[in-house]
Amino acid sequence: MRIPFSPPDVGRAELGQVAETMESGWITTGPRTKRLEKEIAAYCGTERAVCLNSQTACAEMTLRILGVSAGDEVITSAYTYTASASVACHVGAGLVLIDTQRDSYEMDYNRLWDVIDENTKVVIPVDLAGIPCDYGAVFSVVEDKKYLFHPANELQEAIGRVVVMADAAHAFGAVWDGKPVGSIADFSNFSFHAVKNLTTAEGGAVVWKGINGIEDQDIYNRYQILSLHGQSKDALAKTQCGAWEYDILELAFKCNMTDIAAGIGLAQLEGYQERLARRKEIIQRYDRAFTELGVEVPEHYTDKYQSSGHLYLTRIPGATSSQRQEIITRMAEAGIACNVHYKPLPMMTAYKKLGFNIADYPNAYGMFVNEITLPLHTKLSDEEVGYIIKNYSQIVKEYI
């Protein structure tokens, strides 16, 4: 067998949407993008959503709307992908990375309490693998430290404390405490990249909770302006008869979603719950097989939360990094592509240049050194799942 790690699950429905978009005569941001925004907002239980060309763009535009800039600080986990952290640097803010809890992929919430100070404007918790972070712990910390908060604009003042901006790149469809991810954090940013549960090839969306004293439409308009060069009108509005004239309100950015991408997303939303259910089936099969062997896996489904089942992370207790690579190589020889999520940011060159040192993040390093991520996607057949279980079980027995 040849089992890829995470191919996009696209077919005739997506092809049909793309063809219809191409034939419509309108392929950039337009009616399909607006429809996708409405459907995402409805799915997440929010009033509005904005679709852009990546989760990264959503996060950066959100920081800019919040007025985060030089002299401010943004906190996130050391155990994540670079997009969780680099956006803070993009807007000129100081980046604060905190270690995970011991034997956990989640940030250390006690450490979060320690590092929040007068300069802190935003904390970015991460829903790693589609498993919701402990939103209760995060909000408890920012509420407890709100006396230190100094708002820099009207939006910050309306929120009145450090803003919780979730990196929910993996978590579209996840649920925490009975609420869909997207309706919990102040702002939540999703990724629709090709490897995600729901894809638009490239793309993302931001949703937000209602904020007292601030109109959702005003927030929506700010995203539109920031993501379209600061134009007072989008391209579709400018093409209406006699409506050519527009203004450039500020020197902004270009990160809108196209209708071609949105068409793919609309097709992906159809039957999305069934895809989540299939991921759950695979995870439960994996869990039954691997926990008996002593392989450590995070819980995806509990009374408190339901994961989106985006990634299946495993850890081989006591294995060294070289042994981890041996296992990955042997799985590849069996035709099974594995991955590692994630190499902690302080180990990366760009973050070393910022002064971060992995020695200061022992828990994150401990989670990384023997982590292996198995294929988990809705193109896997039952036979392929069984093949992965059989081979992984046989190989890891030699290392536990």
C-alpha positions as CSV (number, residue, x, y, z in Angstrom):
1,M,0.0,0.0,0.0
2,R,0.9,3.6,-0.4
3,I,-0.8,5.8,2.1
4,P,-0.2,9.6,1.9
5,F,-0.2,11.7,5.1
6,S,-3.0,14.1,4.4
7,P,-4.4,14.4,0.8
8,P,-7.3,16.8,0.2
9,D,-10.7,15.0,0.1
10,V,-12.2,16.7,-2.9
11,G,-14.4,15.4,-5.7
12,R,-17.2,16.1,-8.1
13,A,-19.0,18.5,-5.8
14,E,-15.9,20.7,-5.5
15,L,-15.2,20.4,-9.2
16,G,-18.8,21.4,-10.0
17,Q,-18.6,24.5,-7.8
18,V,-15.3,25.6,-9.4
19,A,-16.7,25.1,-12.9
20,E,-19.9,27.0,-12.0
21,T,-17.7,29.8,-10.6
22,M,-15.5,29.9,-13.8
23,E,-18.6,30.0,-16.0
24,S,-20.3,32.7,-13.9
25,G,-17.8,35.4,-15.2
26,W,-16.9,36.3,-11.6
27,I,-13.9,34.5,-10.0
28,T,-12.4,36.8,-7.4
29,T,-14.1,37.9,-4.1
30,G,-17.8,38.0,-4.8
31,P,-21.1,36.3,-4.1
32,R,-19.7,32.9,-3.3
33,T,-17.2,34.3,-0.8
34,K,-20.1,36.2,0.9
35,R,-22.2,33.1,1.0
36,L,-19.4,31.1,2.5
37,E,-18.9,33.8,5.2
38,K,-22.6,33.5,6.1
39,E,-22.5,29.7,6.3
40,I,-19.3,29.7,8.4
41,A,-20.8,32.3,10.8
42,A,-24.0,30.2,11.1
43,Y,-21.9,27.0,11.7
44,C,-19.9,28.7,14.5
45,G,-22.8,30.5,16.1
46,T,-21.5,34.0,15.4
47,E,-23.1,37.0,13.7
48,R,-20.4,37.5,11.1
49,A,-17.3,35.8,9.6
50,V,-14.7,37.1,7.2
51,C,-13.0,34.8,4.7
52,L,-9.4,35.7,3.7
53,N,-6.6,33.8,2.0
54,S,-5.1,32.1,5.1
55,Q,-5.5,31.7,8.8
56,T,-2.3,33.8,9.1
57,A,-3.9,36.7,7.2
58,C,-6.9,36.5,9.5
59,A,-4.7,36.5,12.6
60,E,-2.6,39.4,11.4
61,M,-5.6,41.5,10.3
62,T,-7.2,40.9,13.7
63,L,-4.1,42.1,15.5
64,R,-4.1,45.2,13.3
65,I,-7.8,45.9,13.9
66,L,-7.1,45.5,17.6
67,G,-4.4,48.2,17.3
68,V,-1.5,45.9,18.4
69,S,1.8,47.4,17.5
70,A,5.3,48.2,18.8
71,G,5.6,48.3,22.5
72,D,2.8,45.7,23.0
73,E,3.3,42.1,23.8
74,V,1.5,39.0,22.4
75,I,1.7,35.6,24.1
76,T,1.4,32.2,22.6
77,S,2.7,28.6,23.1
78,A,6.2,27.5,22.2
79,Y,4.6,24.2,20.9
80,T,2.8,25.3,17.7
81,Y,3.3,26.2,14.1
82,T,5.1,29.5,13.2
83,A,1.8,31.2,12.1
84,S,0.7,31.4,15.7
85,A,3.7,33.5,16.6
86,S,5.0,35.2,13.5
87,V,1.9,37.4,13.2
88,A,2.9,39.2,16.4
89,C,6.2,40.1,14.8
90,H,4.5,41.2,11.6
91,V,2.7,44.0,13.5
92,G,5.9,45.0,15.4
93,A,4.8,43.6,18.8
94,G,7.0,41.7,21.2
95,L,6.5,38.0,21.1
96,V,6.3,36.0,24.4
97,L,6.5,32.2,24.1
98,I,5.6,30.0,27.1
99,D,6.3,26.4,27.7
100,T,3.7,23.7,27.7
101,Q,2.4,21.9,30.8
102,R,4.4,18.8,31.8
103,D,3.3,15.8,29.6
104,S,0.9,18.0,27.7
105,Y,0.6,19.8,24.4
106,E,-1.3,22.7,26.0
107,M,0.4,25.9,27.2
108,D,1.1,26.2,30.9
109,Y,-1.7,28.3,32.1
110,N,0.1,29.0,35.4
111,R,3.0,30.4,33.4
112,L,0.5,32.4,31.3
113,W,-0.6,34.1,34.5
114,D,3.0,34.9,35.4
115,V,4.0,36.6,32.1
116,I,0.9,38.8,31.6
117,D,2.0,42.4,32.4
118,E,1.0,46.0,31.5
119,N,2.3,45.5,27.9
120,T,0.2,42.4,27.2
121,K,-2.5,43.0,24.6
122,V,-3.3,39.5,23.2
123,V,-2.9,35.9,24.1
124,I,-3.1,33.3,21.4
125,P,-4.1,29.8,22.7
126,V,-3.8,27.0,20.2
127,D,-6.3,24.2,19.5
128,L,-3.6,21.7,18.5
129,A,-4.7,18.7,16.5
130,G,-8.3,20.0,16.6
131,I,-8.5,19.5,20.4
132,P,-9.9,22.7,22.0
133,C,-7.6,24.3,24.5
134,D,-8.8,24.9,28.1
135,Y,-10.7,28.1,27.3
136,G,-11.9,28.3,30.9
137,A,-8.4,28.5,32.1
138,V,-7.4,31.1,29.6
139,F,-10.3,33.4,30.4
140,S,-9.8,32.9,34.1
141,V,-6.2,34.2,33.7
142,V,-7.0,37.2,31.6
143,E,-10.0,38.2,33.8
144,D,-7.8,37.8,36.9
145,K,-5.1,40.1,35.4
146,K,-7.4,42.7,33.8
147,Y,-6.3,45.3,36.3
148,L,-3.0,45.5,34.4
149,F,-4.6,46.1,31.0
150,H,-4.2,49.4,29.3
151,P,-6.4,49.7,26.2
152,A,-4.9,51.4,23.1
153,N,-8.0,51.8,21.0
154,E,-11.8,51.7,21.2
155,L,-12.0,47.9,20.5
156,Q,-9.5,47.1,23.2
157,E,-11.4,49.4,25.6
158,A,-14.7,47.7,24.9
159,I,-13.2,44.2,25.6
160,G,-11.5,45.6,28.7
161,R,-8.8,43.0,29.2
162,V,-6.2,41.0,27.4
163,V,-7.8,39.8,24.2
164,V,-8.1,36.0,23.6
165,M,-7.5,35.4,19.9
166,A,-7.6,31.6,19.3
167,D,-5.4,29.9,16.7
168,A,-8.2,27.5,15.7
169,A,-6.5,26.5,12.5
170,H,-7.1,22.9,13.3
171,A,-10.4,23.2,15.1
172,F,-13.2,24.0,12.7
173,G,-16.0,21.8,13.9
174,A,-14.7,21.3,17.4
175,V,-16.9,21.9,20.4
176,W,-15.9,23.0,24.0
177,D,-18.3,23.0,26.9
178,G,-21.2,22.6,24.5
179,K,-20.2,25.6,22.3
180,P,-18.7,25.5,18.9
181,V,-15.1,26.6,18.6
182,G,-15.4,30.1,17.1
183,S,-18.1,31.2,19.5
184,I,-15.8,31.0,22.6
185,A,-12.7,33.2,22.2
186,D,-13.0,36.9,21.5
187,F,-11.6,36.2,18.0
188,S,-11.0,32.8,16.4
189,N,-9.0,32.1,13.2
190,F,-9.5,29.0,11.1
191,S,-7.3,27.5,8.3
192,F,-8.8,26.0,5.1
193,H,-5.4,25.0,3.8
194,A,-5.2,21.9,1.6
195,V,-4.4,19.6,4.5
196,K,-7.2,20.8,6.7
197,N,-10.5,19.0,7.5
198,L,-12.3,21.6,5.4
199,T,-10.3,23.1,2.6
200,T,-10.5,25.9,0.0
201,A,-7.1,25.0,-1.3
202,E,-5.7,28.0,0.4
203,G,-7.8,30.1,2.7
204,G,-9.0,30.9,6.2
205,A,-11.8,32.6,8.1
206,V,-12.1,34.8,11.2
207,V,-15.1,34.9,13.5
208,W,-15.7,36.8,16.7
209,K,-18.0,37.1,19.7
210,G,-20.3,40.1,20.0
211,I,-18.6,43.0,21.8
212,N,-20.6,45.4,23.8
213,G,-20.7,48.9,22.2
214,I,-19.1,47.7,19.0
215,E,-21.2,46.9,15.9
216,D,-20.3,43.7,14.1
217,Q,-20.7,45.4,10.8
218,D,-18.1,47.9,11.8
219,I,-15.6,45.1,12.6
220,Y,-16.5,43.4,9.3
221,N,-15.9,46.6,7.3
222,R,-12.5,47.0,8.9
223,Y,-11.5,43.6,7.7
224,Q,-12.7,44.4,4.2
225,I,-10.7,47.6,4.1
226,L,-7.5,46.0,5.5
227,S,-7.6,43.0,3.3
228,L,-8.3,44.9,0.0
229,H,-5.6,47.6,-0.2
230,G,-7.6,50.0,1.9
231,Q,-10.2,50.4,-0.8
232,S,-13.6,51.9,0.1
233,K,-15.3,49.4,-2.3
234,D,-14.5,45.9,-3.2
235,A,-14.1,44.8,-6.8
236,L,-17.7,43.5,-7.2
237,A,-19.1,46.8,-6.0
238,K,-16.9,48.8,-8.3
239,T,-18.2,46.9,-11.4
240,Q,-21.8,48.0,-10.8
241,C,-23.0,50.4,-13.4
242,G,-21.8,53.9,-12.7
243,A,-20.1,52.9,-9.5
244,W,-16.4,53.0,-10.6
245,E,-15.2,55.6,-8.2
246,Y,-13.6,54.6,-5.0
247,D,-11.1,55.9,-2.4
248,I,-8.0,54.5,-0.7
249,L,-8.7,55.0,2.9
250,E,-5.3,53.7,4.2
251,L,-2.2,51.9,3.0
252,A,-3.4,48.4,3.7
253,F,-2.9,44.8,2.5
254,K,-4.1,42.3,-0.1
255,C,-5.3,39.0,1.3
256,N,-8.9,38.4,0.2
257,M,-10.4,35.0,-0.7
258,T,-11.4,34.3,-4.3
259,D,-14.8,33.0,-5.3
260,I,-13.1,30.0,-6.8
261,A,-11.7,29.1,-3.4
262,A,-15.0,29.9,-1.7
263,G,-16.8,27.6,-4.1
264,I,-14.6,24.7,-3.0
265,G,-15.4,25.6,0.6
266,L,-19.1,25.6,0.0
267,A,-18.9,22.1,-1.5
268,Q,-16.8,21.0,1.5
269,L,-19.4,22.3,4.0
270,E,-21.9,19.9,2.5
271,G,-21.7,16.7,4.5
272,Y,-19.0,18.1,6.8
273,Q,-20.5,16.5,9.9
274,E,-20.2,13.1,8.3
275,R,-16.5,13.8,7.6
276,L,-16.1,14.7,11.3
277,A,-17.8,11.5,12.3
278,R,-15.5,9.5,10.0
279,R,-12.5,11.0,11.6
280,K,-13.9,10.1,15.0
281,E,-14.3,6.5,13.9
282,I,-10.6,6.3,12.8
283,I,-9.4,8.0,16.0
284,Q,-11.3,5.5,18.1
285,R,-9.9,2.6,16.2
286,Y,-6.4,4.0,16.7
287,D,-7.0,4.6,20.4
288,R,-8.1,1.1,21.0
289,A,-5.1,-0.4,19.3
290,F,-2.3,1.9,20.5
291,T,-3.2,2.7,24.1
292,E,-2.9,-1.0,24.9
293,L,0.7,-0.9,23.7
294,G,1.6,2.0,25.9
295,V,1.7,4.6,23.1
296,E,0.6,7.9,24.6
297,V,-2.2,9.8,22.7
298,P,-4.2,12.9,23.7
299,E,-7.9,12.5,24.3
300,H,-10.0,13.8,21.4
301,Y,-13.4,13.2,22.9
302,T,-14.4,13.9,26.5
303,D,-17.4,15.1,28.4
304,K,-15.9,18.6,28.3
305,Y,-15.0,18.9,24.6
306,Q,-15.3,17.2,21.2
307,S,-12.3,17.5,18.8
308,S,-12.4,18.1,15.1
309,G,-10.1,15.2,14.8
310,H,-7.6,17.0,12.6
311,L,-4.3,15.2,13.6
312,Y,-3.5,12.0,15.4
313,L,-0.5,12.7,17.6
314,T,1.3,9.8,19.3
315,R,4.3,9.6,21.7
316,I,6.6,6.7,22.2
317,P,7.6,6.8,25.9
318,G,11.3,6.7,26.4
319,A,12.2,6.8,22.7
320,T,15.0,9.1,21.6
321,S,14.8,11.4,18.6
322,S,17.0,9.0,16.6
323,Q,14.7,6.1,17.4
324,R,11.7,8.3,16.5
325,Q,13.3,8.8,13.1
326,E,13.9,5.1,12.7
327,I,10.2,4.4,13.3
328,I,9.2,7.1,10.7
329,T,11.6,5.6,8.2
330,R,10.3,2.1,8.8
331,M,6.7,3.2,8.3
332,A,7.7,4.9,5.1
333,E,9.3,1.6,3.9
334,A,5.9,0.1,4.5
335,G,4.3,2.8,2.3
336,I,2.9,4.9,5.2
337,A,3.8,8.6,5.4
338,C,4.1,9.9,8.9
339,N,4.9,13.4,10.2
340,V,5.9,15.3,13.4
341,H,3.8,18.0,15.0
342,Y,5.5,20.2,16.0
343,K,9.2,21.1,16.3
344,P,8.9,23.7,19.0
345,L,9.5,27.3,17.8
346,P,12.6,28.0,20.0
347,M,14.3,25.2,17.9
348,M,13.8,27.1,14.7
349,T,16.4,29.5,13.2
350,A,14.2,32.5,13.0
351,Y,13.1,32.2,16.6
352,K,16.7,31.5,17.8
353,K,17.6,34.9,16.2
354,L,14.9,36.5,18.3
355,G,16.7,35.1,21.4
356,F,14.6,32.1,22.2
357,N,16.4,29.0,23.5
358,I,14.8,25.6,23.7
359,A,16.6,25.0,27.0
360,D,14.0,27.4,28.5
361,Y,11.1,25.1,27.2
362,P,11.9,21.6,28.6
363,N,8.3,20.5,28.6
364,A,7.7,21.4,25.0
365,Y,10.9,19.7,24.0
366,G,9.9,16.6,26.0
367,M,6.6,16.4,24.0
368,F,8.4,16.8,20.7
369,V,11.4,14.5,21.0
370,N,9.4,11.3,20.6
371,E,6.2,12.5,18.9
372,I,5.0,10.8,15.6
373,T,1.8,11.9,13.8
374,L,-0.1,9.2,11.9
375,P,-2.2,9.6,8.8
376,L,-5.7,10.8,9.6
377,H,-8.0,11.8,6.8
378,T,-11.3,10.9,5.2
379,K,-9.8,9.3,2.2
380,L,-8.5,6.4,4.4
381,S,-10.4,3.1,3.8
382,D,-11.1,0.7,6.7
383,E,-8.5,-1.6,5.1
384,E,-5.9,1.2,5.1
385,V,-6.6,2.1,8.7
386,G,-6.1,-1.6,9.6
387,Y,-2.8,-1.6,7.7
388,I,-1.5,1.5,9.5
389,I,-2.5,-0.1,12.9
390,K,-0.8,-3.4,12.1
391,N,2.5,-1.9,10.9
392,Y,2.7,0.8,13.6
393,S,1.9,-1.7,16.3
394,Q,4.6,-4.1,15.1
395,I,7.2,-1.5,14.8
396,V,6.7,0.5,18.0
397,K,6.6,-2.7,20.1
398,E,10.4,-2.8,19.6
399,Y,10.8,0.7,21.2
400,I,8.5,0.5,24.2
